[in-house]
Amino acid sequence: MAKRVLVAEDEPNIVESISFLLERAGFEVLVEMDGRSALEVAKRNDLDVLILDVMLPELDGYEVLRQLRADDRLKDLPILMLTAKGQREDRETALESGANLFMTKPFANAEIVAAVQQLAESRAG
Amino acid sequence: MCGWIIRSICQMNNNNLTNHNFFVKKLSDPLQFLSKTIQMTHARSSAKSPPDRHASILGTRVRQRRREIGLGQAELAKRVGISPSYLNLIEWNKRRIAGRLLGKIAEALDLSVDELQGVGERRLLEALDEIAGLGAYAHLGIEGERSAELIGRFPGWARAIATVARAEREATARASALSDRLSNDPFLGEAIHRMLTRISAVRSASEIVSDYHDIEPERRDRFLEIVRDESRALSGAGEALAAYLDKAEDADRILTPTDEVETFFETNDNNFSAIEVAAEALARELTDPRPISRRKKAQGLVETRLGSVIDQIVQSSVDLATEPARLRASRALMDYAVGAVLMPLSQFSRGAAELGYDIEALAEMFSVEIEVVCHRLTALPGETGSPTFAYFRSNAAGTIIEMLGLPGLALPRYASACPLWALFRAQQSPEAVIRQRALFPSGKRFVFVVRARHTGPTGFGKPRHYLTDMIAMTEEDAGLTVYAPDSAVAVEEVGPSCRLCPRHACIHRVEDPLAG
């Protein structure tokens, strides 16, 4: 069965590319464009990986991350944080709040696909 | 080389974006070079450490000057009436000289005592001592105890070191102020974030088009469309950023939030039509004629109904680049809007013209306080044929706490105003309306109308605190108002502020703390 990835990102053109790439790599892709919906979808579905943008409307990425980690069922969900800021504090905040990986925009396609594959495998193992 | 250093410093001053560490590195190389030169100087010098460092300049200078004018030691000694061996001790800083002997030596060397004592050198010595003590240069091994000798032998180099060090200190302070501003500038942060997001979309979509050859034609076209749209948006964002940085470079000084808000009002000619339109409608809801309840009602209406209009004006203004400025502008626009609801523009401009812009009569007509009328007058659009008004509010300490300017009226931005403005006289007769016919050094004539009022709670035996409100207009514009001065009204010479004022003979002039 295909592994399931939720892409929580509010830039439609970036969502379109990431979805295409992950589908080509054999993933099932769900998309949410704001933090609150992303949180609900993550709670309702059995996800293998979450790609989480930092700057999201409604709830920002850090808050989503915090709430997920507080949830017993979701505290181990592999999460890749995305940000366009790329400052060191961002990376530290993300990793301290419990993200597994952190990636700054602009990223290379191969890079993000490899990161998601790595996270999905860690889940399986 | 000094030219190079100075040029670097100038470049640095002109370049707001350059990294501050880079400056420091650029400067520390020449400083190291200078310091090595000084070390070599020491190695060649045979003078022993003198007991008194200031005296050491004096002895060295006597020797130097004597050689300069081609005078032998014996000859000079003879002219001032001392033995050559004693002069030798003086020249090698082993004996101090003062009083009559100092005068005689100076005269023989054709110098004034001040020149010989080196008053300028003493300052230089203090500057070098300071440099030698700086932690940042501790690793350079500066021979601090020998700076006097350096000044005596190589005064040009000594001055260069002091100049460079001072320039470095100023440039560093400026660079950190700028870097502080850049890292806290919400516009830049937002702009860079947007650009990175666009670049990300372009990069991803273009990689897909080039890497996936089996992609369906419609999908491929869709990704090409993304590349095109996002690139367009990206170049727009780039242009906006460049324009913003250009503007930032033009501004020689760093703007404060107050400056930003003043510029914002100035660009809008103190008039905001979106608020005016909305206020005309809201004004009909003011049914209670009592002044206090009218004001309260107007404030309530503005808070509940005009918040989004005000937000939109503030958010879309390019003049308001920082959050504190936007907050202040929002508050100022709230006050503006309250005035607009209490005195809708259509009624106000008609009433004002009929009453000759009489602030007391207008306050009566609209049941508002006089200061609200003063403020409101600045919103009258000049093209309707009404006078253009400036508005100032000052506290008892003479600080201008609010100002809506007027072109040509020179305003003190960072100093107190000219003490001769009626603005500061009005507190002698509170509640009375005072007129002043003011002549500026530029030859421009303005009419000031001023009134002081007490503010805050007071009572018998308690202090009263006064604020002064002032409207200003050109004398020509004043002709349209009840404040038009006839020739019997004396013209008073005033200025902008003492620092900018050319009236040097003015007895009320305050000395400049810097220029003396």
Interface residues (C-beta under 8 A of the other chain):
Chain A: E11 N13 I14 E16 S17 I18 F20 L21 R24 M55 A84 K85 G86 T104 K105 P106 F107 A108 N109
Chain B: H193 L196 T197 I199 S200 A201 V202 R203 S204 A205 E207 I208 D211 Y212 R219 R222 F223 I226 D229 E230
